[in-house]
Amino acid sequence: MDGQKEQLWLEPAGDGVYSTACIPFRTYGPALGDRVCLSENDEVSEAVERSSHRVLRIMLLTPTPDPGRLVETTDRIRAEISAAGLLSERSGDRHVAVDIPADRDPSDPYAAVKREAAADRAFWEWADAMPFSTGS
C-alpha cells in the first residue's frame, strides 16, 4: 500500500504509549487495543504490545451490474457478524473490518465470508497477514 496512510484513533495509555481505539482497515499489523508509540511526526512508529485481537478485513465485490447483489451480500455478512457479537466498522459501501478478540469464536462470520468469496462476491484477508512496518 505504498504512499497510502491510514488515520488511526488512539487513546493515551501513559508514558508516551497509546492504545489503538479503532479497527484498522488498511494498515497491516495493528488491531483494536494494541499499544503503540508515535514518532516525532505523530505517526505510529512501533508496536509495543499486541492485544489479543485480530482483524478480519472484507472487501465486497459486485460481480454483476446488479447493485442489489451488493446489498444482499452486505446483509448476509453483517447478520453473521452481529449474531457472533463482534464489533465491526465500515468504510464506504464495500469495506468491512471485523474485530476478533481471542475469546470469541469467529467461525460463523468467517464461514459466511468464505462462502461469499467462493462466489466471487467478496475478498478477505487477516490484517496480521504481514507484520506492522513504518515503511521506512
Short mmCIF file of the C-alpha atoms (twelve columns), coordinates in Angstrom:
data_MODEL
# 
_entry.id   MODEL 
# 
loop_
_atom_site.group_PDB 
_atom_site.id 
_atom_site.type_symbol 
_atom_site.label_atom_id 
_atom_site.label_alt_id 
_atom_site.label_comp_id 
_atom_site.label_asym_id 
_atom_site.label_seq_id 
_atom_site.Cartn_x 
_atom_site.Cartn_y 
_atom_site.Cartn_z 
_atom_site.pdbx_PDB_model_num 
ATOM 1   C CA . MET A 1   0.000   0.000   0.000   1 
ATOM 2   C CA . ASP A 2   2.763   2.359   -0.950  1 
ATOM 3   C CA . GLY A 3   2.086   6.006   -0.286  1 
ATOM 4   C CA . GLN A 4   -1.214  5.383   1.489   1 
ATOM 5   C CA . LYS A 5   -1.660  6.213   5.133   1 
ATOM 6   C CA . GLU A 6   -4.462  5.383   7.470   1 
ATOM 7   C CA . GLN A 7   -5.654  7.586   10.279  1 
ATOM 8   C CA . LEU A 8   -5.907  5.546   13.474  1 
ATOM 9   C CA . TRP A 9   -7.797  6.624   16.564  1 
ATOM 10  C CA . LEU A 10  -5.520  6.341   19.592  1 
ATOM 11  C CA . GLU A 11  -6.041  6.774   23.333  1 
ATOM 12  C CA . PRO A 12  -3.187  7.772   25.644  1 
ATOM 13  C CA . ALA A 13  -2.087  4.817   27.785  1 
ATOM 14  C CA . GLY A 14  0.689   6.677   29.667  1 
ATOM 15  C CA . ASP A 15  4.455   7.053   29.301  1 
ATOM 16  C CA . GLY A 16  4.212   8.014   25.612  1 
ATOM 17  C CA . VAL A 17  2.322   4.828   24.730  1 
ATOM 18  C CA . TYR A 18  -1.073  4.838   23.009  1 
ATOM 19  C CA . SER A 19  -3.775  2.213   22.647  1 
ATOM 20  C CA . THR A 20  -5.443  1.655   19.270  1 
ATOM 21  C CA . ALA A 21  -9.089  2.682   19.711  1 
ATOM 22  C CA . CYS A 22  -10.432 1.664   16.292  1 
ATOM 23  C CA . ILE A 23  -10.410 -1.303  13.948  1 
ATOM 24  C CA . PRO A 24  -7.741  -0.618  11.283  1 
ATOM 25  C CA . PHE A 25  -8.867  -1.034  7.670   1 
ATOM 26  C CA . ARG A 26  -5.723  -0.767  5.612   1 
ATOM 27  C CA . THR A 27  -2.680  -0.931  7.860   1 
ATOM 28  C CA . TYR A 28  -1.109  -4.347  8.271   1 
ATOM 29  C CA . GLY A 29  -0.416  -5.494  11.799  1 
ATOM 30  C CA . PRO A 30  -2.287  -3.385  14.366  1 
ATOM 31  C CA . ALA A 31  -5.613  -4.383  15.899  1 
ATOM 32  C CA . LEU A 32  -8.022  -2.885  18.410  1 
ATOM 33  C CA . GLY A 33  -6.318  -2.440  21.777  1 
ATOM 34  C CA . ASP A 34  -2.730  -2.799  20.559  1 
ATOM 35  C CA . ARG A 35  -0.272  -0.439  22.257  1 
ATOM 36  C CA . VAL A 36  1.938   1.700   20.048  1 
ATOM 37  C CA . CYS A 37  4.461   4.543   20.192  1 
ATOM 38  C CA . LEU A 38  4.432   7.615   17.988  1 
ATOM 39  C CA . SER A 39  7.236   9.289   16.076  1 
ATOM 40  C CA . GLU A 40  8.042   12.993  16.288  1 
ATOM 41  C CA . ASN A 41  5.644   13.422  13.329  1 
ATOM 42  C CA . ASP A 42  2.776   11.848  15.316  1 
ATOM 43  C CA . GLU A 43  2.840   8.709   13.171  1 
ATOM 44  C CA . VAL A 44  2.806   5.203   14.618  1 
ATOM 45  C CA . SER A 45  6.467   4.234   14.759  1 
ATOM 46  C CA . GLU A 46  6.417   0.971   16.646  1 
ATOM 47  C CA . ALA A 47  4.113   -1.664  18.077  1 
ATOM 48  C CA . VAL A 48  4.866   -2.002  21.790  1 
ATOM 49  C CA . GLU A 49  2.359   -4.640  22.907  1 
ATOM 50  C CA . ARG A 50  -0.200  -6.653  20.969  1 
ATOM 51  C CA . SER A 51  -3.699  -7.114  22.291  1 
ATOM 52  C CA . SER A 52  -5.373  -10.475 21.903  1 
ATOM 53  C CA . HIS A 53  -7.392  -9.130  18.957  1 
ATOM 54  C CA . ARG A 54  -7.182  -9.847  15.223  1 
ATOM 55  C CA . VAL A 55  -8.794  -8.003  12.335  1 
ATOM 56  C CA . LEU A 56  -10.683 -9.734  9.539   1 
ATOM 57  C CA . ARG A 57  -10.880 -7.382  6.560   1 
ATOM 58  C CA . ILE A 58  -13.503 -7.810  3.886   1 
ATOM 59  C CA . MET A 59  -13.887 -6.088  0.538   1 
ATOM 60  C CA . LEU A 60  -17.293 -6.670  -1.021  1 
ATOM 61  C CA . LEU A 61  -17.399 -7.169  -4.771  1 
ATOM 62  C CA . THR A 62  -20.175 -6.733  -7.302  1 
ATOM 63  C CA . PRO A 63  -19.649 -9.419  -9.962  1 
ATOM 64  C CA . THR A 64  -22.735 -8.323  -11.886 1 
ATOM 65  C CA . PRO A 65  -24.150 -4.893  -12.649 1 
ATOM 66  C CA . ASP A 66  -26.936 -5.617  -10.122 1 
ATOM 67  C CA . PRO A 67  -26.403 -3.316  -7.091  1 
ATOM 68  C CA . GLY A 68  -28.981 -5.390  -5.198  1 
ATOM 69  C CA . ARG A 69  -26.432 -8.213  -5.019  1 
ATOM 70  C CA . LEU A 70  -24.064 -5.983  -3.063  1 
ATOM 71  C CA . VAL A 71  -26.830 -5.193  -0.573  1 
ATOM 72  C CA . GLU A 72  -27.697 -8.896  -0.199  1 
ATOM 73  C CA . THR A 73  -24.046 -9.824  0.365   1 
ATOM 74  C CA . THR A 74  -23.602 -6.991  2.862   1 
ATOM 75  C CA . ASP A 75  -26.742 -8.016  4.755   1 
ATOM 76  C CA . ARG A 76  -25.642 -11.667 4.988   1 
ATOM 77  C CA . ILE A 77  -22.189 -10.788 6.305   1 
ATOM 78  C CA . ARG A 78  -23.498 -8.154  8.731   1 
ATOM 79  C CA . ALA A 79  -26.043 -10.623 10.122  1 
ATOM 80  C CA . GLU A 80  -23.303 -13.171 10.881  1 
ATOM 81  C CA . ILE A 81  -21.056 -10.526 12.474  1 
ATOM 82  C CA . SER A 82  -23.949 -9.297  14.617  1 
ATOM 83  C CA . ALA A 83  -25.046 -12.824 15.627  1 
ATOM 84  C CA . ALA A 84  -21.487 -13.558 16.776  1 
ATOM 85  C CA . GLY A 85  -21.488 -10.381 18.896  1 
ATOM 86  C CA . LEU A 86  -18.430 -8.981  17.138  1 
ATOM 87  C CA . LEU A 87  -17.563 -5.332  16.582  1 
ATOM 88  C CA . SER A 88  -17.124 -4.088  13.040  1 
ATOM 89  C CA . GLU A 89  -16.556 -0.858  11.185  1 
ATOM 90  C CA . ARG A 90  -17.352 0.056   7.606   1 
ATOM 91  C CA . SER A 91  -15.546 2.252   5.142   1 
ATOM 92  C CA . GLY A 92  -17.858 3.174   2.292   1 
ATOM 93  C CA . ASP A 93  -20.217 0.510   0.986   1 
ATOM 94  C CA . ARG A 94  -17.592 -2.135  0.220   1 
ATOM 95  C CA . HIS A 95  -15.065 -2.363  3.074   1 
ATOM 96  C CA . VAL A 96  -15.712 -4.002  6.441   1 
ATOM 97  C CA . ALA A 97  -13.197 -4.519  9.245   1 
ATOM 98  C CA . VAL A 98  -14.179 -7.004  11.960  1 
ATOM 99  C CA . ASP A 99  -12.605 -7.107  15.427  1 
ATOM 100 C CA . ILE A 100 -11.948 -10.694 16.559  1 
ATOM 101 C CA . PRO A 101 -10.997 -10.924 20.265  1 
ATOM 102 C CA . ALA A 102 -9.172  -14.110 21.293  1 
ATOM 103 C CA . ASP A 103 -12.077 -15.195 23.500  1 
ATOM 104 C CA . ARG A 104 -14.653 -15.095 20.670  1 
ATOM 105 C CA . ASP A 105 -15.432 -17.773 18.115  1 
ATOM 106 C CA . PRO A 106 -15.423 -16.205 14.636  1 
ATOM 107 C CA . SER A 107 -16.381 -19.478 12.885  1 
ATOM 108 C CA . ASP A 108 -19.804 -18.406 11.593  1 
ATOM 109 C CA . PRO A 109 -18.821 -14.963 10.249  1 
ATOM 110 C CA . TYR A 110 -15.611 -16.438 8.814   1 
ATOM 111 C CA . ALA A 111 -17.580 -19.210 7.075   1 
ATOM 112 C CA . ALA A 112 -20.027 -16.632 5.672   1 
ATOM 113 C CA . VAL A 113 -17.180 -14.529 4.297   1 
ATOM 114 C CA . LYS A 114 -15.519 -17.607 2.767   1 
ATOM 115 C CA . ARG A 115 -18.822 -18.558 1.060   1 
ATOM 116 C CA . GLU A 116 -19.147 -15.048 -0.378  1 
ATOM 117 C CA . ALA A 117 -15.514 -15.164 -1.558  1 
ATOM 118 C CA . ALA A 118 -16.077 -18.565 -3.205  1 
ATOM 119 C CA . ALA A 119 -18.985 -16.992 -5.104  1 
ATOM 120 C CA . ASP A 120 -16.746 -14.066 -6.188  1 
ATOM 121 C CA . ARG A 121 -18.766 -11.607 -4.071  1 
ATOM 122 C CA . ALA A 122 -16.029 -10.798 -1.539  1 
ATOM 123 C CA . PHE A 123 -12.287 -10.748 -0.930  1 
ATOM 124 C CA . TRP A 124 -10.952 -11.170 2.610   1 
ATOM 125 C CA . GLU A 125 -7.669  -11.187 4.491   1 
ATOM 126 C CA . TRP A 126 -6.353  -11.176 8.031   1 
ATOM 127 C CA . ALA A 127 -4.810  -7.789  8.835   1 
ATOM 128 C CA . ASP A 128 -1.888  -9.539  10.509  1 
ATOM 129 C CA . ALA A 129 -1.013  -11.398 7.290   1 
ATOM 130 C CA . MET A 130 2.029   -9.112  7.256   1 
ATOM 131 C CA . PRO A 131 3.731   -7.546  10.287  1 
ATOM 132 C CA . PHE A 132 3.408   -3.836  11.017  1 
ATOM 133 C CA . SER A 133 6.043   -1.731  9.306   1 
ATOM 134 C CA . THR A 134 6.618   2.001   9.134   1 
ATOM 135 C CA . GLY A 135 7.680   1.611   5.519   1 
ATOM 136 C CA . SER A 136 10.985  3.336   6.111   1 
# 
